Amino acid sequence: MATTKMTKTTTIGRRDLLRGLGVGSLAFAPFVRGTEAWAQGQAKGHFAVFYTPNGHVRSDFGATGADDGFTLKASLKPLEAWKNKLSIVQDLDNPGPSSKGSHEDCVRTLTCVSGGDLYTAQGPSIDWVIAQSLGQRPLTLSSLWSKAPNWQTKISWKDKGVFDPHLDDAKSVFNDLFGNFMPPGMQTPVAMDTLHAQKKSVLDFVKEDANTLMTRLASWDKVKLANHLDAIRELEKKVATPATPGAPVGGASCSSTTTAALKGRVDTGTAGLAGGDELQRALEIKLDLIATAFACGNRRVATVLTQGASAGMNPFGGVNHHDVSHWKGSDPLPTWKRIDLWYAERFAYFMKKLSDLGVLDQTVVAWATEISEGHDQRGFVI
């Protein structure tokens, strides 16, 4: 679609972003300038963040040229088939509070709010801003398996100091999204009313018990419980939804066949895999969950952490991604470029999945990272 060079006076406001996602009137340039569905003023859209760690080799990441004549650099060649859907925004600066501009600043990657310590965001992240404007909470997933949230995964924030921990158990996520889901055509009023009645009494008890516990907790425990209560409120919204037949967003493909195929993939999981193969399968399952949730209308906003900031398994083995990004190992530059290319292939996988399910033209996907290259937070490309 186009490349855009950002300057000190170039601003993309949250209000414009929200308008483009159907919260208000259409105004979403430069991200979706040529996408037909947005140009037609679709009533609903989706937003996803694709987060990768450790920056990129800037010389090979991004594009050259401008407007429709731009050329993707080597690390983004896997996206060539989707070039007419892309906007490359270059030369963005997003410096954090640390003197070295390091990975700890991941807490403000999606907030862009300065101040405070290295490990606490000073405002809500853009995924939460959008989701709350739509009356939802974002779906925050990670490809990590059995990895407890820590500073490296503090990407999504409900508000200043209120961290939204990622989910990494694909089966639990599937059950939450689709366990009692009735695809369009099966959502009869009688069936939905029965389902709502089964859930409401349990939710009432849990909410009352949690609110009582809140008064007895220390501040950090209150933050964790507040996140739990948010999840309960999200369930309440589902229960309170009128029992009327629904329809996929914008002609999206959502059916019992779609969700059954996804369940089979989730159930198989990463069995028998290790290393880069395990990482790839785990990540692609999370991307499948997000795309299907968008298609079925279960969620409209999501963030996926491919790995945590500063960490980073090298999908090809050997020196880990973080060390490679600091020029360690026998031949770091070609290894780093190869890792960038691997992530671009996963991004292309996500675009194809969104396209196959009929929601690509109603979705904005932003590729984000905590540093642009080395310990530098200038010259980002998204």
N, C-alpha and C positions, 0 to 999 in steps of 0.2 A: 504494500500500500504506500508506505512513505517512510522516510527517515526524518528525524527532527533533531536539530542541534539546540540544546538548551543553553540559555544565557542567564546572566545575573537577573535579568528583568522578566524572564519567562516564568509564568506561574500556571500550574494546573491545580485549581482549587477543589476542595472536597465537595463543594456544592455542585460544581460541574460534573464531577464523577457520579454523584448521587442522581442527578437529573438523567444522565445517560443510562442508568440502571433501572429506570422506570419509576423513580421516586418522585420525579417532577417532569417538566418538559425536556425534550431531547437536547443535550449539549455535552458531547463527549469527545470532541476533538482534543488531541490528535490521535487518540487511541483507535477509534473505530470509524475513521473518516469515510471509508468507502464501503463499509459493510451494508449490504442491502437491507437486512432486517432492522438494523438500527436506523437507517435512513427512513424507513417506513414508520418509525416511531412505535416500535413494539412496546406493549404495556409492561412486559416483564423481561428482565435480563439477569445474568448471573455474573459473579465476580470470583475469581480464584487467584491465589498466590502460589506460585511454584518456587519454593525456596531451596537454594543450593548453597553450600558453605564455601568459604575460602576464596571468593572472587574468581577471576578469570585471567587468562593471558590476553591482555587488552589488545595487543597487536593483531590477534586472530579472532576477536569476539566483537560482533557488531556488524556494521555495514559501511560501504562507501557509496558515494553518489547521493542523489536526492530524488524525492518524489517517486514516480513509478519506475524510474530507471536505476534504482539502487541495486547494489550487488552485495549479497551476504558474504561475510568473511568466512574463512575456512572452518572455524569451530561451529558455525551455524548452518553449514551445508545440509544437515539432515532436515532442515526446515524449508528447503527449496520448494517442495511440493505445496507448501502452505504460504508461499511468499505473498500472494495477493491478499492474505488475511493478516499480514504482519505490519506493525509499526515499530520501528527501531528508534528509541529515544536515547540520545547519546550525550555525553559530557555533563552528567548530573553530579553535583556535589552534595554529599550528605554527611558532613563531619560530625563525630560524636564528642562527648565530653572528655575522653581520655587523651592524654598528650601524645600517645603513639598511634592513635587511630586504629585500634585493634579489634579483635573478634568480640570482646566483651560488649562492644557497642551494638551487638545484634538486637539488644532490647529496644533500640530506637529505629531499626531498619524500616518498620512499617508505621512508626509514629511520627518520625521527623520532628520531635519535640526535644529541645536541648535542656540541659540542667540536670542536677541530681547526681547520684552515684552511678557507677558503671553497670550495675546489675538490676536497676529498677527503671522502668519506663515512666515518663512524666506526663503521659496522656494516653488516650486510647489508640490502638492501631487501626489502620484504614479498613481492615476486614470487619472489625467490630463496629466502626462508625457506619459502614454500609448496612451490615446485617441488622443493627438496631433500628436504623431508619426504615427497614423493611419489616420490622416487628419480629425479627428472628435473632438467633445467635449463630455465629459461624461454625462450620464443621472444621475442627483443627486436628489434622491427622499427621502421623509420622510414619515413615517406612521403618523406623527403628523397631526392634523386637525386644521386649522385656527391658526397656531402657527407661528408667524413671526420669521425669522432667527435672532439669537442672538449668544452670545459667546458659548453657549452650543451646537450649531449646526454648528460651524465653523470647519468642517471636510475636505471639499474639497476646494482646492486652485489652481487657475490657475497659480499663480506665487507669489513671495514674496509680501505680502500685498494685494493681489487681491483674495478676497474670492468669492467662487461660492455658492450662496444661494440655499438651497434646494427648491424643488417643492412639495407641499402636496395636491394639487387639482387633484385628479385622473382623473376627466373628462377632464380638460384642457390638462393633459399629454396625455391621450388617443387621443384627437382630434389633438394634435400636431404630434403624432407618426403615427396615423392611419386614421385621418379624411378624407384625400384624397388618402389613400393608396390603391394601386391596387395589390393584391396578384399575384404571378407568375401564368401565364396562362391567365391573364386579361390585362397584360401590353403590349398592342399593341402600335406601334409607333404613330398612329393617336391619341389614347386616351391620351398618355403621353404628346404629343406635345400640345394638347388642354389645359391640366392641367397646363403645364409650362407657356403658354402664358397668362393665367388668373392671374397668381401670379406675374410675373416679373415686370409689371409697378408699382404695389403697393409697392414692395420692393425697387425699385429705388427711389421712393419719400421718403419713411421712412428713408432710409439710408442717403440721402442727408440732410434731416432735422435734423437727430441726429448728424451728423458730424458738422453741424453749431452750434448746442447747446453745443457741447463738449467744445468749446473755451470759454464759458461763465460760466463754473461751477467750484465750489470748488473741492478740491482733492478727498474727499470721494464721492461726487456726480459723479465725473468722473469715479471712480471705478465702481459704480452701472451702469452708462451709458455704460461703456466698456463691462460689462457683457451682457447688452441688445444688443449691436452691435455684440457681439459674436453670439448671438442667430439669429440675422438677417443674418450674414454671413453663419450660418448653413443652413438657409432657402435658401440662394442664391445657395449653393452647390446642394441642392435638385432640385432647379429649373434648374440649369445648367446641371444636369445629362442627358446624351444622352438618348433619348427615345427608348430604346431597352428592350426587355423582360428580366426579371431577374430570379433568382433561389434562393431558400433558401440555407443557408450556410451548407455544408457538409451533405446534405440529411435531413435537418431540416424540421419540419412540419409547414408550413405556408399556410393558405388558408383563404378564406372569412368566412368559418365556424369557424375557430380558432378565428379570430378577432371579429366576431359577438358574440360568446360566451363570450369573454372578455368584450365586450361593455355592455352586459347584466349584468355582475357582477359589472362593474364600475357604471352603472346607478343605480343599487340597492344600492350600497355603504354600509354604516353602519346604514341604517335606522332601527330604532327599537332596536338598540343595545346600550349598555353602558358599561363603565369600561373595564375590561379585554377582554370581547367579542368584544367590539368596536375596541380596539387596535389590536386584532388578525385579524379581518376582514380587517381593514385599511391596516395593514402590508402585509397581503397575497395578497391583490389587487395590491399593489405596486410591490410585487415580481412577480405576474402574468404579469404586464406591462413590467418588465425588461426581463423576460424569453421570452415573445412573441416578443419583440423588437429584441432580439438576434436571434430568429428563423427566423424572417422576414427580417433580415439584416438592420433594421433601425438604430440600435446602436450596438456597440461592447464592450463598456465600461460603467459601471454603479456603483453607490454607493447608498446604501439604509441605512438611519438612522432609526433604529427601535425606538429609542427615543434619546433625547439630552443628552450630557454628564452631569453628576451630578444629572440630573433629574431622571425620571424613575417611571412611574406608576407601582405599584405592580399589575400584572394581576389578582391576587387573592384577591385584596382588602386589607384593613388594612394598616400597616406601609408601607410607600413608599419604592421603591427599593433602593434609595440612602441611606436612614436612615438604612435600613436593612443591607446594605453593610458596615455600620459603627457600627454594632452590637447593634442597638437600637431596642426596642420592647421587648416583653416578651420572645420570643424564636427565635432569629434572624437566627441562623445557619441553621436549617432545612428549614426555609422560603427562605433564600437565595439560598440554593441548589435547592429548588423547582422552583424558578425563573430561575436559570440557565438551568434547565431541560426544562422549557417552551420555552426558546429561542432556545434550541437545536431542539425542535420539529418544530419550525418555519424554522430553517435552513434545516432540513430534508424535510420540505414541498417544499422549494425552489429547492432542489436537485431533488426531484420527478418531479416538474414542468419542470425543464430543461430536465430531462430524457424523460418525456412524449412528449416534443416538439422536441426531437432529437438533442439537443445541449449540453448535459451534458459533453460528451467526448471532446467537443471543448471549454469548459469553465473552467476557474480557478476562484474559489470563495474563498476569504480570509475573515475569521472572525476576526474582529478587535475590540479593546476597548481601552479606554484612560488610564486606570490603570489596573494593574494585580490583586491587591487585596488591600483593604483599601486605604491608600495613599502610594502605592508602585508601582514603574514603572520598577521593575526588575522581571525576571522570567515569562515573557509573554508566552502564548501558542497561536499559530494560527494553 
